[in-house]
C-alpha cells in the first residue's frame, strides 16, 4: 500500500491506467488501524488491477477536505481521475475486496 499526502495525491491518481483506491484514515481511529494489514494484503493480491493508497487526514487536511471526508475510514475508488464509488467504515477484507472488484 502506497502512502500519499497533499503533495503526492494528484500524481497518484494521474499515473497509469489502473483503478485507484484511496483509504482515508487517522492514527487515532481504531477501525482505520485495523484495516492497514488487510489493505496491504489486498494491495499485493490485486496489484495487476488496482493501486491502493493510504492518506492520513491529520497529515493531509487539504486533500481530505477536497475529497469531502467526514468520517473515517473512508474509501474512494477512482477511475480516470474521477471518484466513481465510495465506502465509509470498515466491514472487513472480503467486503472491501468485493467493493473494489465491483463495477
MDTraj code that builds the backbone (N, CA, C; nanometers):
import mdtraj as md
import numpy as np

residues = "UNK UNK UNK UNK UNK UNK UNK UNK UNK UNK UNK UNK UNK UNK UNK UNK UNK UNK UNK UNK UNK UNK UNK UNK UNK UNK UNK UNK UNK UNK UNK UNK UNK UNK UNK UNK UNK UNK UNK UNK UNK UNK UNK UNK UNK UNK UNK UNK UNK UNK UNK UNK UNK UNK UNK UNK UNK UNK UNK UNK UNK UNK UNK UNK UNK UNK UNK UNK UNK UNK UNK UNK UNK UNK UNK UNK UNK UNK UNK UNK UNK UNK UNK UNK UNK UNK UNK UNK UNK UNK UNK UNK UNK UNK UNK UNK UNK UNK UNK UNK UNK UNK UNK".split()
xyz = np.array([
    [0.0861, -0.1179, 0.0000],
    [0.0000, 0.0000, 0.0000],
    [0.0901, 0.1234, 0.0000],
    [0.0540, 0.2177, -0.0833],
    [0.1310, 0.3400, -0.1013],
    [0.0825, 0.4461, -0.0027],
    [0.1743, 0.5198, 0.0562],
    [0.1382, 0.6336, 0.1410],
    [0.1367, 0.7577, 0.0525],
    [0.0249, 0.8313, 0.0583],
    [0.0171, 0.9565, -0.0165],
    [-0.0169, 1.0705, 0.0785],
    [0.0022, 1.1935, 0.0299],
    [-0.0277, 1.3116, 0.1109],
    [-0.0741, 1.4242, 0.0186],
    [-0.0895, 1.5422, 0.0754],
    [-0.1352, 1.6564, -0.0039],
    [-0.0471, 1.6789, -0.1269],
    [0.0824, 1.6565, -0.1125],
    [0.1765, 1.6830, -0.2214],
    [0.1762, 1.5751, -0.3294],
    [0.1400, 1.4513, -0.2953],
    [0.1517, 1.3405, -0.3908],
    [0.0174, 1.2876, -0.4418],
    [-0.0931, 1.3408, -0.3918],
    [-0.2262, 1.2929, -0.4311],
    [-0.2491, 1.3000, -0.5819],
    [-0.2267, 1.4158, -0.6429],
    [-0.2532, 1.4329, -0.7864],
    [-0.1690, 1.3388, -0.8712],
    [-0.0437, 1.3218, -0.8359],
    [0.0427, 1.2304, -0.9103],
    [-0.0098, 1.0874, -0.8991],
    [-0.0537, 1.0476, -0.7795],
    [-0.1048, 0.9120, -0.7610],
    [-0.2255, 0.8855, -0.8502],
    [-0.3225, 0.9756, -0.8504],
    [-0.4443, 0.9487, -0.9294],
    [-0.4212, 0.9638, -1.0790],
    [-0.3130, 1.0322, -1.1186],
    [-0.2858, 1.0568, -1.2604],
    [-0.1982, 0.9502, -1.3255],
    [-0.1164, 0.8819, -1.2479],
    [-0.0215, 0.7854, -1.3035],
    [-0.0884, 0.6539, -1.3424],
    [-0.0620, 0.6094, -1.4640],
    [-0.1066, 0.4779, -1.5080],
    [-0.2556, 0.4690, -1.5353],
    [-0.2975, 0.3464, -1.5727],
    [-0.4369, 0.3231, -1.6105],
    [-0.5145, 0.2380, -1.5111],
    [-0.4527, 0.1989, -1.4018],
    [-0.5200, 0.1137, -1.3044],
    [-0.6231, 0.1930, -1.2244],
    [-0.7229, 0.1193, -1.1730],
    [-0.8172, 0.1782, -1.0780],
    [-0.7375, 0.2152, -0.9525],
    [-0.7693, 0.3283, -0.8944],
    [-0.7020, 0.3741, -0.7725],
    [-0.7992, 0.3628, -0.6552],
    [-0.7516, 0.3093, -0.5452],
    [-0.8278, 0.3037, -0.4213],
    [-0.7522, 0.3877, -0.3196],
    [-0.8235, 0.4793, -0.2554],
    [-0.7615, 0.5594, -0.1502],
    [-0.8359, 0.5340, -0.0204],
    [-0.7592, 0.5001, 0.0825],
    [-0.8147, 0.4826, 0.2165],
    [-0.7761, 0.6058, 0.2972],
    [-0.8758, 0.6850, 0.3356],
    [-0.8502, 0.7994, 0.4210],
    [-0.8732, 0.7559, 0.5648],
    [-0.7792, 0.7880, 0.6511],
    [-0.7903, 0.7460, 0.7898],
    [-0.7041, 0.8318, 0.8804],
    [-0.6941, 0.7897, 1.0059],
    [-0.6147, 0.8609, 1.1049],
    [-0.5592, 0.7612, 1.2062],
    [-0.4475, 0.7976, 1.2672],
    [-0.3836, 0.7102, 1.3659],
    [-0.4697, 0.6892, 1.4900],
    [-0.5553, 0.7845, 1.5229],
    [-0.6400, 0.7736, 1.6427],
    [-0.7655, 0.6894, 1.6183],
    [-0.7883, 0.6476, 1.4942],
    [-0.9082, 0.5717, 1.4558],
    [-0.8771, 0.4218, 1.4568],
    [-0.9369, 0.3479, 1.5508],
    [-0.9085, 0.2048, 1.5614],
    [-0.9492, 0.1257, 1.4363],
    [-1.0697, 0.1473, 1.3792],
    [-1.1023, 0.0763, 1.2553],
    [-1.0030, 0.1070, 1.1423],
    [-0.9535, 0.2299, 1.1376],
    [-0.8531, 0.2656, 1.0366],
    [-0.7268, 0.1836, 1.0565],
    [-0.6835, 0.1727, 1.1805],
    [-0.5626, 0.0964, 1.2103],
    [-0.5851, -0.0527, 1.1856],
    [-0.7043, -0.1032, 1.2172],
    [-0.7354, -0.2443, 1.1939],
    [-0.7350, -0.2793, 1.0452],
    [-0.7591, -0.1811, 0.9598],
    [-0.7675, -0.2078, 0.8164],
    [-0.6325, -0.2010, 0.7448],
    [-0.5279, -0.1565, 0.8130],
    [-0.3981, -0.1390, 0.7475],
    [-0.3445, -0.2704, 0.6905],
    [-0.3353, -0.3735, 0.7714],
    [-0.2798, -0.5010, 0.7246],
    [-0.3650, -0.5635, 0.6133],
    [-0.4985, -0.5718, 0.6307],
    [-0.5794, -0.6263, 0.5211],
    [-0.5673, -0.5452, 0.3909],
    [-0.5586, -0.4144, 0.4017],
    [-0.5437, -0.3313, 0.2812],
    [-0.4077, -0.3545, 0.2159],
    [-0.3052, -0.3750, 0.2973],
    [-0.1728, -0.4059, 0.2447],
    [-0.1762, -0.5394, 0.1710],
    [-0.2463, -0.6374, 0.2283],
    [-0.2604, -0.7676, 0.1635],
    [-0.3361, -0.7553, 0.0312],
    [-0.4457, -0.6793, 0.0316],
    [-0.5230, -0.6595, -0.0918],
    [-0.4410, -0.5864, -0.1975],
    [-0.3591, -0.4939, -0.1546],
    [-0.2738, -0.4209, -0.2475],
    [-0.1832, -0.5176, -0.3235],
    [-0.1325, -0.6170, -0.2539],
    [-0.0475, -0.7181, -0.3182],
    [-0.1309, -0.8151, -0.4030],
    [-0.2429, -0.8617, -0.3472],
    [-0.3288, -0.9574, -0.4180],
    [-0.3842, -0.9014, -0.5494],
    [-0.4180, -0.7735, -0.5490],
    [-0.4858, -0.7113, -0.6635],
    [-0.3954, -0.6192, -0.7444],
    [-0.2646, -0.6331, -0.7284],
    [-0.1702, -0.5382, -0.7883],
    [-0.1791, -0.5274, -0.9403],
    [-0.2304, -0.6304, -1.0066],
    [-0.2443, -0.6235, -1.1523],
    [-0.3639, -0.5394, -1.1961],
    [-0.4582, -0.5161, -1.1043],
    [-0.5823, -0.4457, -1.1390],
    [-0.5944, -0.3075, -1.0755],
    [-0.5454, -0.2942, -0.9524],
    [-0.5653, -0.1691, -0.8784],
    [-0.4379, -0.1279, -0.8048],
    [-0.4347, -0.0006, -0.7682],
    [-0.3321, 0.0513, -0.6787],
    [-0.4052, 0.1060, -0.5569],
    [-0.3580, 0.0687, -0.4383],
    [-0.4208, 0.1121, -0.3139],
    [-0.3261, 0.2052, -0.2407],
    [-0.3810, 0.3172, -0.1972],
    [-0.3021, 0.4166, -0.1243],
    [-0.3727, 0.4524, 0.0051],
    [-0.2941, 0.5037, 0.0975],
    [-0.3456, 0.5464, 0.2278],
    [-0.3101, 0.6930, 0.2476],
    [-0.4092, 0.7708, 0.2928],
    [-0.3886, 0.9122, 0.3198],
    [-0.4318, 0.9404, 0.4630],
    [-0.3419, 0.9970, 0.5429],
    [-0.3716, 1.0346, 0.6811],
    [-0.4360, 1.1729, 0.6807],
    [-0.5598, 1.1817, 0.7294],
    [-0.6330, 1.3087, 0.7234],
    [-0.5724, 1.4167, 0.8126],
    [-0.5009, 1.3756, 0.9156],
    [-0.4359, 1.4724, 1.0047],
    [-0.3129, 1.5338, 0.9371],
    [-0.2435, 1.4525, 0.8587],
    [-0.1226, 1.4992, 0.7915],
    [-0.1532, 1.5673, 0.6588],
    [-0.2692, 1.5392, 0.6008],
    [-0.3064, 1.5939, 0.4699],
    [-0.4486, 1.6488, 0.4719],
    [-0.4719, 1.7521, 0.5517],
    [-0.6080, 1.8040, 0.5652],
    [-0.6647, 1.8663, 0.4379],
    [-0.5808, 1.9218, 0.3527],
    [-0.6310, 1.9849, 0.2304],
    [-0.6957, 1.8827, 0.1373],
    [-0.6288, 1.7703, 0.1176],
    [-0.6845, 1.6666, 0.0306],
    [-0.8075, 1.6033, 0.0935],
    [-0.8021, 1.5783, 0.2237],
    [-0.9179, 1.5204, 0.2935],
    [-1.0401, 1.6109, 0.2794],
    [-1.0209, 1.7397, 0.2915],
    [-1.1308, 1.8357, 0.2776],
    [-1.1815, 1.8380, 0.1331],
    [-1.0897, 1.8404, 0.0377],
    [-1.1276, 1.8417, -0.1040],
    [-1.2102, 1.7177, -0.1397],
    [-1.1791, 1.6040, -0.0771],
    [-1.2497, 1.4787, -0.1055],
    [-1.3746, 1.4608, -0.0188],
    [-1.4113, 1.5653, 0.0550],
    [-1.5316, 1.5645, 0.1398],
    [-1.5320, 1.4533, 0.2439],
    [-1.4160, 1.4276, 0.3029],
    [-1.4055, 1.3253, 0.4063],
    [-1.4694, 1.3766, 0.5349],
    [-1.5741, 1.3067, 0.5791],
    [-1.6448, 1.3465, 0.7009],
    [-1.6385, 1.2399, 0.8091],
    [-1.5940, 1.1207, 0.7712],
    [-1.5846, 1.0090, 0.8639],
    [-1.4743, 0.9162, 0.8148],
    [-1.4088, 0.8488, 0.9070],
    [-1.3029, 0.7554, 0.8687],
    [-1.3266, 0.6192, 0.9333],
    [-1.2801, 0.5131, 0.8703],
    [-1.2125, 0.5118, 0.7421],
    [-1.3087, 0.5403, 0.6273],
    [-1.2541, 0.6047, 0.5270],
    [-1.3303, 0.6460, 0.4098],
    [-1.2538, 0.5975, 0.2871],
    [-1.3163, 0.5141, 0.2075],
    [-1.2529, 0.4555, 0.0904],
    [-1.3112, 0.5161, -0.0364],
    [-1.2232, 0.5500, -0.1293],
    [-1.2650, 0.6051, -0.2575],
    [-1.2108, 0.5188, -0.3698],
    [-1.2926, 0.4958, -0.4701],
    [-1.2495, 0.4271, -0.5917],
    [-1.2427, 0.5328, -0.7006],
    [-1.1262, 0.5442, -0.7648],
    [-1.1033, 0.6477, -0.8643],
    [-1.0654, 0.5829, -0.9972],
    [-1.1337, 0.6260, -1.1018],
    [-1.1043, 0.5812, -1.2376],
    [-1.0985, 0.7045, -1.3264],
    [-0.9960, 0.7138, -1.4097],
    [-0.9785, 0.8298, -1.4985],
    [-0.9837, 0.9614, -1.4207],
    [-0.9191, 0.9634, -1.3057],
    [-0.9055, 1.0823, -1.2198],
    [-1.0371, 1.1280, -1.1573],
    [-1.1411, 1.0432, -1.1642],
    [-1.2722, 1.0777, -1.1083],
    [-1.3149, 0.9744, -1.0039],
    [-1.3741, 1.0222, -0.8951],
    [-1.4287, 0.9312, -0.7948],
    [-1.5516, 0.8634, -0.8544],
    [-1.5510, 0.7309, -0.8585],
    [-1.6628, 0.6566, -0.9165],
    [-1.7428, 0.5816, -0.8102],
    [-1.6860, 0.5662, -0.6909],
    [-1.7564, 0.4977, -0.5831],
    [-1.6895, 0.5320, -0.4514],
    [-1.7655, 0.5212, -0.3429],
    [-1.7101, 0.5468, -0.2104],
    [-1.7726, 0.4517, -0.1100],
    [-1.6997, 0.4307, -0.0026],
    [-1.7468, 0.3434, 0.1049],
    [-1.6962, 0.3996, 0.2371],
    [-1.7849, 0.4085, 0.3334],
    [-1.7474, 0.4579, 0.4660],
    [-1.7507, 0.3416, 0.5636],
    [-1.6493, 0.3336, 0.6479],
    [-1.6456, 0.2303, 0.7508],
    [-1.5629, 0.1104, 0.7094],
    [-1.5321, 0.0279, 0.8068],
    [-1.4514, -0.0916, 0.7845],
    [-1.5363, -0.2141, 0.8088],
    [-1.5696, -0.2853, 0.7010],
    [-1.6522, -0.4051, 0.7110],
    [-1.5738, -0.5338, 0.6973],
    [-1.4433, -0.5232, 0.6836],
    [-1.3594, -0.6407, 0.6693],
    [-1.2986, -0.6524, 0.5314],
    [-1.1985, -0.7379, 0.5214],
    [-1.1209, -0.7536, 0.3989],
    [-1.2057, -0.8023, 0.2814],
    [-1.2889, -0.9037, 0.3039],
    [-1.3667, -0.9594, 0.1926],
    [-1.4687, -0.8596, 0.1381],
    [-1.5321, -0.7853, 0.2279],
    [-1.6281, -0.6835, 0.1833],
    [-1.5572, -0.5757, 0.1012],
    [-1.4403, -0.5349, 0.1475],
    [-1.3644, -0.4340, 0.0741],
    [-1.3209, -0.4884, -0.0623],
    [-1.2750, -0.6118, -0.0658],
    [-1.2327, -0.6732, -0.1917],
    [-1.3492, -0.6804, -0.2902],
    [-1.4663, -0.7215, -0.2419],
    [-1.5850, -0.7272, -0.3285],
    [-1.6174, -0.5898, -0.3852],
    [-1.6093, -0.4869, -0.3006],
    [-1.6367, -0.3495, -0.3445],
    [-1.5340, -0.3045, -0.4483],
    [-1.4079, -0.3336, -0.4230],
    [-1.3012, -0.2939, -0.5168],
    [-1.3256, -0.3577, -0.6536],
    [-1.3639, -0.4848, -0.6549],
    [-1.3783, -0.5572, -0.7814],
    [-1.5137, -0.5357, -0.8488],
    [-1.6079, -0.4706, -0.7788],
    [-1.7384, -0.4430, -0.8401],
    [-1.7253, -0.3323, -0.9435],
    [-1.8213, -0.3280, -1.0340],
    [-1.8168, -0.2248, -1.1374],
    [-1.8644, -0.0985, -1.0830],
])
top = md.Topology()
chain = top.add_chain()
for i, resn in enumerate(residues, 1):
    res = top.add_residue(resn, chain, resSeq=i)
    for name in ("N", "CA", "C"):
        top.add_atom(name, md.element.get_by_symbol(name[0]), res)
traj = md.Trajectory(xyz[None], top)
